[in-house]
Amino acid sequence: HLVLGHKTKDDDVLLTLCERKTRQFFMIKIEDKTSASVMKAFDKLREYYGSKWNQIFKSITTDNGSEFADLSDLEQVSKTLVYYAHPYTSCDKGSVERHNGLIRRYIPKGDRMDKYSVEDIAKIEVWCNSLPRKILNYKTPEEYFDTELDRIYRRTEEISGLAKELTEDLGDVPVEFGDLLGTATGAEEAPVVKLLQT
């Protein structure tokens, strides 16, 4: 979702995301509301989370605006599924709408976004993610998100370790199978790793 300040073409914009399970809120300042700027922000986010992107962002629900027209390109470069909300149906993305309301406590409608620094935006994001939520059993989104990240990273390490052990134990396996095991470490697609997950 995009949060606008002063509705002019020469003002910055906030790209906001809310992770559905943990309610972790992301605020990314971008230079304008073009689809190129939106995709640039998503590319940076994908780069930041690296190989864990697919496990963290399994799907994205967004507006139908032209600024999100290229977002479906994410499906070509990752396993993230992109869904577009029904027109004029903000309840399709209620969590992010709620968080955008929290932003307005600090950035009133009509204020120029470019007068807020990246540090100002980061402070608002930290505040949003530090609020305990009833839906999270009164934990904060930050606590819950960190727990989920730990689970994702730990699981990947365990799978990688098991695949490495299996490779070492098999030793003289046919080249094709050995190659498969070598590429399987940390990759979900490899059949061997899928077997280890069950």
N, C-alpha and C positions, 0 to 999 in steps of 0.2 A: 504494500500500500504506500502511496506517497502522501506526505503531509506538506502542504504548501504554507508559506509564510505570507508575504506580500504577493498577490497574484500578478506578478509581472514576469516577463521572460528573462530579466536580468538578475533574478534572485535565486539563491540556492534552494534545494528541496531536501526533505528527509525521506529516505527509503526505510520503511519500517517492516519488520518481520516478527512474528510471534510463533515460537516453536510450540506446537499443539500439546504435546504430552507434558512438558515441564513448565510451560508458559514463559520460558526464557524469551526476553524481548531484545531485538537488535535494532539499533538506530544507525543508519549510515547516511552521512551527509554527501549529497551529490550536487554537481554544478547546475543541472537543469533537469527538466522532466522529459527528456528524450529517451527513446528506447536504447540508444547507444550508451547513455550514462547509466541507465538501469542495468544493462548487461555488464558494463565495466565493473559495477559494484558487486554483482553476483560472481563475476570471474575472480575478483579479489577474495571474496568469501570462500569460494571453492578452493582457491590456492591456499588460504589460511588453514582450512580443515583437511586439505590433501586427500589421502586415500580414505579417510573416514567420512567424507562428504556424503556418500550414498547411504551410510548408516544413520547419519544425523538428520539429513534432509531427504526423507523418502518421498515426500510430495510437497508441493507448494500450491496454495489456492490464492488466486489474485484477481484483481479487477479486470474488466474488459477494455480498459483504456489503451490508447495507442502506445503509451509509454511501456506497456507490457507485451507488445505485439511479438517481440523477438524472444520472449521468455521460454517459449516452447522449444527453442534451440537447445536448452539445457538437457532435454530428453535425448538429444543426439550425442552429447558428450558425457553424460552421466546416466545413472539409473533413476534419477529424480523424475517423478511424474508431475506434470503441470496441469492444474485444473483452473478453469475460469469461472468466477462466481456468476450467478444469474444477474442480469442488469437490474439495478436499483434494489438489490437485496443484500443489505449490509449484514443481515443475520447469517449469511453464508460464511462470513469471516468475523464473527463476533469478538473473538479474543483480541485480534489486532485492533479492531475498532475501540474496544475498551481501553487498550493501552494508548491509543492515539488520544483518547480523552485525558489520560494521565499527563501526556506531554503538554497539553494546553494549560495545565497548572503553572507551567514554567514559561511556555512560549504561547502567548495569547494569539488568537486569530488576527491576521493583519500585520503582525510583526514581521519584519524582514528576517529571513533565516540567515542571511550572510553576516548579520551582526553577532551571531552566536558562534563561538569558536568550536573546534572539534573537542576541546576539553570540556566546554559547557555541555555539549551533547552527551559526552561520555558520563558526566556526572548525573545527568537526567536518566540515562540508561541504567547506571548502577542503582540509582534510587528506585526505579521501576522494578528491577530484579531483586531488590532487597525487601520488598513488601511481602510479608507472609500471606498466603492465600488459603482460604478455607478448602478449596478444591484440591489443594496439595497437602491436606491435613496440617495446615498451618506452618508448613515449611515455606521457604522462599524459593522462587524460580531458580535463583542462582545455586542454592544447595542441591535442588533436585536435578538441575542440568549437569552440575559437576558429578553427581552420583551416576547419572546416565553415561556421561563421557568416560568415567572410570570403568564402567561395565563394558562399554564398547572397546576401549583400548585393551583391557584385561583379556577379553574374549579373543581378540585378534592375536594377542601374544600367545595365548594358550593354543590356539589353532596352529599358529606358526610353529610353536615348539613341538606339537604332536606331529606335524608334517615333517619336520626336521628329523625327529626320532625315527619315524617310519622310514624315511629315506636312508638313514644310517643303518637301521636294522635289516633292510632288504639288500643293501650292498650290491649284489650281482643281479640286478633286475634288467630286463631288456631295456635298450636305450630309450625307446619311445616312452615307456612307463617312467623311467628315471627322469626324463625331461619333463614329463607331466608333473611329477612330484616337485621338481626344482622350481617350476613356475607357479606351483600351487601355494607356496607359502604366502599367506595373507590374502589370497584371492578367493572370492566366494564362488566363482564360476567353476573352479576345478572340481571334478567328480570326487577325488580323494578327500578334499577338504569337506565336501558335503557329507561324505560318509563319516568323517570324524565329528561333524556337528551333531549327528543323530545319536 
